[in-house]
């Protein structure tokens, strides 16, 4: 019961990100959504020849991140939540876990949306260029998040034949409150789990 507020907000955040990049978001300040460029549904172009799964080439955090690695990185494997609120959005593979510290959740979202396109969104701000285990990356926050409750790191990866990104998004659980720095946690998880990401990157 005490975790419900933070969990629902985390689901809303993840759903918002996925819908925006799946082409369901509005064009803001002239920044195109994915309908104006390489869209999440365009992931079909990256699938292996003959594959029946349109998202087969997309790296899947739910299967690629071992329980032992998650546990050693301060996440609880038993709390794994596949997809978004029971929905498996086309062009995305999503997985989430509660941190052992219990004050935040981590969502890992994988798609063929490239960093350049991600950075065009006007509903995110504070973009800071980083390098995560040799991969170009961006740290970002949500517009209007004045209390700095959430933060994410988007990492450039090779998704089959296309460039894409994997997002590590930290969401503070409102029932507990922020007991650390979300951006630090997002970067730590991205760095610690980067060895499991697809090889390559621009």
N, C-alpha and C positions, 0 to 999 in steps of 0.2 A: 504493500500500500504506500509506503513512504517513498518508493522509487518511481511511482507512476508518472509524476510530473516530468521528471528528467527523461524518462524513457519515451514518453509521447513527444516531447520536444525534439529528442534525438531522431525519432522516426520522421517527424515533420521536416527536419533539416535535411536528412538524407533523401527523402522523397522529393523535396524541393530541388536539390542538386540534380537528381536523376531526371526529373521532368524538364528542367531547364535545358539540360544538354541532350535530351531526347527530342528537342524541337518543340516542346510544349510551353516553353517560357516566352515572354514577350520580348520584342526588340526594344532595348532601352538605350537612349542616347546614341542611337545609330549603331550600337554594337550588335552584330547579328547573332541570333541563336544558331543552333546547329543546322537548322533548315537552310541556312545560307552558306554552309560550308560542309566539311566532312562530318556528317552527323553520326550519332550513336547507332542509328539504324543502318548506317553505311558499313557497320561491322561485317556485313555479309561479304564485302569485297575482300576481307582478310581471311575468310575461312578456307581451309584446305580443300582442294579439288575433290568433289565427290562426297563431301561431308553433309550429313543431314541436319546437323546442328548449325544454325546461322551464326551462333556465337562461339563456335568451337575454338577459334583462334584466340579468344580473349582469356587472359590469365584469370584463374578463379581463386580468390583468397581463401574460400572455404575449404578447398582441397589442397592448396599449395602450402599453406602455413601449418606446420606440424604442431600438435598439442604441446609437446615438450618445449618448443621454441616460444609459443605463446605464454606458457606458464612461467618460463624463465624471464620473460619480458614484462611480467607483471599483469598478465591478462588471465581471465578465468575461462578455460576452454569449455567448461560445462555450460556456460551462458551463451554459447554460439547462437547467433540469430541469422539465418540464411535469408538473403534477399531483403526486400523492404516491405514490412508490414504484410508478409505473405505473398507479395507480388514479385515476380521475376521479370524486371523490365528488359525489353529487347535491347541488345547492345551494351548491357551492363552485367557485371557479376559483382555482387555485393555481399559482404559478411560483416557481422559486428560482434563485439564481446564487451563484457563489463570488466573494468580494471579491478585488480585485487585490492587496490586502494579504495575502491567503492565510490569515489566521488565523481567519476566520469566513465563514459563509454567510448570505445573506439570503433569507428566504422571504417572499413577498407572497401573502396569502390573502384572497380577496374573497368576501363572502356577504351575505345580508340579515339576519344577526344584528345587532341594534342594540346600541349601547354600553351601554344600561341593562341589557340581559340579560347581556352580556359581564361586566359588573362584579359580577354575582351569583355568579359561579363562585368556589368556595372553594379551587380548586387553583391560583389565581393570587393574588398579593398585591402590596402596594406600589403600589396604584393612585394615580396622580397625574394630576389634570386638567390638560390642556394645550390649546392652540389651535395647529393646524397649518394654515397658509395660509388662515385663516378658518374652518376646520372644527373643531368640538369633537373632542377626542381624549383618550385615556387612555394613560399609560405604565404598564406592568405587568412584574412578574417572576414566576418560577415558585416556588411553595412548595417549600421544601427545597433551593433552589439557593443554598447557603451561600457558594459561591465566586463567585457573581455571573457565571456564564459566559454566561447568555442573558438577553435582554431584548426586549420588544416594545412597539410603539406601535400602538394601534387608533384608526383615524380614521373619524369619522362621514361617510357619503356617501349620496347618493340612488341607489338601485339600482332603476331603472325607477319603478314606482309606490310602492315601499316604501323605508323607511329601512334602511340596512345599515351595514356597516363594512368597512374594508380594514385588514388587520393587516400590519405590517412587523416581522418577527421575526428577530432576529440570534441565531445559534447559533455559539458558539466551537468551532473545530475542535480536538479534544482532542490530536491529533497535533502541533499547533503550540503550543497554549496561548494564553491571553488576552494579547494585546499592546496592548490598548486598553480602552476602556470600552464594553461592548455597548449600554448605554442611550443613550449619546451617538451611537453609530453608527446605531441604530434611528431615533432622532429626526432625525438628519441626512438619512438616506435618505427618510424620510417627508416631510420638509420640501422636499427637493430635487425629489422626484418628484411632489409634490402637484399640480402644474399639469396632470398627465395624469389625475388622478382625475375621476370624474363630478362634475358641478357640482351644487350644492345642499348639503343638510345641514341639521340642525336648529339 
